[in-house]
C-alpha cells in the first residue's frame, strides 16, 4: 500500500514539474510512475532475496525494514534524481 501511495505522489510531482521542462504534464507523470515501478521491481527482484536471506538468519530490525520498504526509498530516489537532472538540463538550454 505504501508503494502505491509513493507511486501516486511521484506521478503528482512529475505532473507539477512538467511545465518547468516544457513537457506534456500527463505523459511526464506517467513516465515518472513507470520509472518508479521499474526501479522498484528491479530492486525487488535483484536485491530483496539476498537481503531477505540475511534477515532470516539475523533478526535485525534494520534488515526487516530494508526488506519491506527499501524499494520505495530507492524508487523515489531514482525518480527524484532523474527528474531533477532532466529539469536542470532542459533549463540550461
Rosetta silent file (secondary structure, phi, psi, omega in degrees, C-alpha in Angstrom):
SEQUENCE: XXXXXXXXXXXXXXXXXXXXXXXXXXXXXXXXXXXXXXXXXXXXXXXXXXXXXXXXXXXXXXXXXXXXXXXXXXXXXXXXXXXXXXXXXXXXX
SCORE:     score description
SCORE:     0.000 S_00000001
   1 L     0.000  -41.010  178.730    0.000    0.000    0.000 S_00000001
   2 H   -65.037  -32.953  177.528    2.812    2.414    0.797 S_00000001
   3 H   -65.105  -38.207  178.172    4.367    1.669   -2.581 S_00000001
   4 H   -69.186  -38.527  176.651    1.153    2.669   -4.349 S_00000001
   5 H   -64.520  -42.796  178.010    0.935    5.883   -2.351 S_00000001
   6 H   -62.636  -40.073  178.616    4.551    6.651   -3.223 S_00000001
   7 H   -63.534  -41.722  178.396    3.829    5.982   -6.920 S_00000001
   8 H   -64.089  -41.423  178.563    0.862    8.363   -6.829 S_00000001
   9 H   -66.211  -37.292  175.743    2.974   11.049   -5.168 S_00000001
  10 H   -63.339  -43.175  178.387    5.717   10.583   -7.773 S_00000001
  11 H   -61.391  -43.882  177.866    3.103   10.961  -10.512 S_00000001
  12 H   -64.148  -42.374 -179.271    1.735   14.158   -8.970 S_00000001
  13 H   -64.469  -45.147  177.484    5.230   15.523   -8.502 S_00000001
  14 H   -63.602  -38.558  178.130    6.239   14.777  -12.101 S_00000001
  15 H   -60.433  -43.749 -178.267    2.960   16.316  -13.312 S_00000001
  16 H   -71.692  -26.925 -178.901    3.691   19.524  -11.399 S_00000001
  17 H   -93.212   -2.062 -178.185    7.287   19.782  -12.638 S_00000001
  18 H   -64.031  -34.218 -177.128    6.458   19.139  -16.314 S_00000001
  19 H   -67.031  -30.247  178.619    5.900   22.819  -17.035 S_00000001
  20 H   -65.248  -31.577 -176.907    9.470   23.677  -15.980 S_00000001
  21 H  -102.260   -0.017  179.031   10.882   21.370  -18.620 S_00000001
  22 L    73.440   25.448 -179.504    8.316   22.066  -21.336 S_00000001
  23 L  -100.815  155.988  175.252    6.996   18.507  -21.359 S_00000001
  24 L   -65.825  127.572 -173.122    3.343   17.417  -21.586 S_00000001
  25 H   -59.013  -44.111 -175.458    2.172   17.003  -17.958 S_00000001
  26 H   -68.152  -45.194 -179.411    0.210   13.754  -18.302 S_00000001
  27 H   -68.642  -31.929  177.500    2.855   11.864  -20.240 S_00000001
  28 H   -69.220  -38.258  177.052    5.569   13.165  -17.901 S_00000001
  29 H   -65.370  -43.265  178.080    3.553   11.982  -14.875 S_00000001
  30 H   -63.551  -39.692  177.660    3.050    8.552  -16.445 S_00000001
  31 H   -61.509  -40.550  178.260    6.770    8.403  -17.224 S_00000001
  32 H   -63.906  -42.580  179.649    7.576    9.135  -13.585 S_00000001
  33 H   -66.908  -42.032  178.409    5.259    6.415  -12.312 S_00000001
  34 H   -63.340  -43.755  177.458    6.635    3.887  -14.807 S_00000001
  35 H   -58.850  -47.034  179.082   10.193    4.805  -13.823 S_00000001
  36 H   -57.455  -48.903 -177.656    9.334    4.386  -10.139 S_00000001
  37 H   -66.345  -37.371  178.139    7.733    0.979  -10.710 S_00000001
  38 H   -64.921  -44.682  179.050   10.590   -0.288  -12.899 S_00000001
  39 H   -64.910  -42.781  178.732   13.222    0.697  -10.344 S_00000001
  40 H   -63.673  -39.626  178.396   11.159   -0.779   -7.511 S_00000001
  41 H   -65.359  -44.552  178.222   10.660   -4.002   -9.476 S_00000001
  42 H   -61.489  -42.664  177.173   14.369   -4.313  -10.236 S_00000001
  43 H   -59.190  -46.755 -176.735   15.202   -3.730   -6.568 S_00000001
  44 H   -64.286  -40.898 -177.562   12.659   -6.345   -5.522 S_00000001
  45 H   -78.176  -34.885 -173.521   13.844   -8.964   -7.989 S_00000001
  46 H   -94.906  -40.338 -171.737   17.593   -8.435   -7.703 S_00000001
  47 L  -106.184  -32.261 -176.716   18.368   -7.291   -4.171 S_00000001
  48 H   -61.589  -40.469  179.889   15.492   -8.241   -1.880 S_00000001
  49 H   -58.918  -41.532  178.612   16.076  -12.042   -1.996 S_00000001
  50 H   -65.980  -41.567  178.988   19.653  -11.660   -0.751 S_00000001
  51 H   -67.762  -38.047  179.170   18.667   -9.220    1.968 S_00000001
  52 H   -64.817  -36.463  177.501   15.747  -11.449    2.962 S_00000001
  53 H   -64.102  -45.328  178.230   18.121  -14.406    3.296 S_00000001
  54 H   -64.697  -40.933 -179.226   20.412  -12.419    5.586 S_00000001
  55 H   -65.332  -30.049  179.275   17.419  -11.101    7.556 S_00000001
  56 H   -71.519  -24.535  178.262   16.142  -14.629    8.155 S_00000001
  57 H   -92.338  -19.357 -178.113   19.435  -15.543    9.842 S_00000001
  58 L  -135.154  104.671 -174.634   19.789  -12.294   11.746 S_00000001
  59 L   -77.204   59.968  178.412   16.574  -10.849   13.141 S_00000001
  60 L   -85.963  136.688  178.348   17.722   -7.243   12.911 S_00000001
  61 H   -63.384  -32.837  179.704   15.019   -4.599   12.790 S_00000001
  62 H   -67.188  -43.222  179.470   17.011   -2.654   10.225 S_00000001
  63 H   -65.300  -39.185  178.436   17.202   -5.610    7.847 S_00000001
  64 H   -65.210  -40.192  175.845   13.491   -6.291    8.193 S_00000001
  65 H   -61.471  -43.319  179.570   12.794   -2.609    7.436 S_00000001
  66 H   -62.705  -42.782  179.952   15.046   -2.805    4.365 S_00000001
  67 H   -62.287  -39.860 -175.138   13.281   -5.926    3.107 S_00000001
  68 H   -81.883  -36.567 -167.643    9.870   -4.316    3.487 S_00000001
  69 H  -127.282   -3.664 -175.579   10.404   -0.691    2.440 S_00000001
  70 H   -65.573  -30.796  178.974   13.739   -0.101    0.712 S_00000001
  71 H   -61.003  -33.900  178.622   12.227   -0.500   -2.757 S_00000001
  72 H   -67.646  -48.565 -178.789   10.072    2.579   -2.072 S_00000001
  73 H   -62.169  -43.851 -179.017   13.023    4.677   -0.932 S_00000001
  74 H   -67.527  -42.936  179.217   15.170    3.536   -3.847 S_00000001
  75 H   -62.881  -44.513  178.904   12.403    4.054   -6.430 S_00000001
  76 H   -67.275  -38.378  179.499   11.587    7.561   -5.190 S_00000001
  77 H   -63.388  -45.172  179.407   15.291    8.437   -5.004 S_00000001
  78 H   -65.852  -40.908  178.041   15.960    7.420   -8.607 S_00000001
  79 H   -62.750  -40.991  179.018   12.821    9.263   -9.772 S_00000001
  80 H   -65.161  -43.672  178.727   13.931   12.378   -7.876 S_00000001
  81 H   -62.656  -45.089 -179.032   17.432   12.247   -9.331 S_00000001
  82 H   -66.778  -42.859  179.689   16.168   11.783  -12.871 S_00000001
  83 H   -63.739  -44.633  178.246   13.510   14.481  -12.564 S_00000001
  84 H   -63.929  -42.104 -179.663   15.996   16.941  -11.110 S_00000001
  85 H   -65.577  -45.155 -179.446   18.637   16.114  -13.705 S_00000001
  86 H   -68.862  -36.519  178.162   16.249   16.397  -16.654 S_00000001
  87 H   -71.604  -34.206  177.552   14.697   19.629  -15.386 S_00000001
  88 H   -68.890  -42.827 -177.854   18.137   21.121  -14.775 S_00000001
  89 H   -69.725  -33.261  178.274   19.422   20.129  -18.206 S_00000001
  90 H   -77.774  -25.113  178.236   16.346   21.489  -20.009 S_00000001
  91 H   -75.373  -23.864 -177.679   16.501   24.740  -18.031 S_00000001
  92 L   -86.223   -7.459 -178.437   20.089   25.448  -19.098 S_00000001
  93 L   -84.368    0.000    0.000   19.283   25.244  -22.834 S_00000001
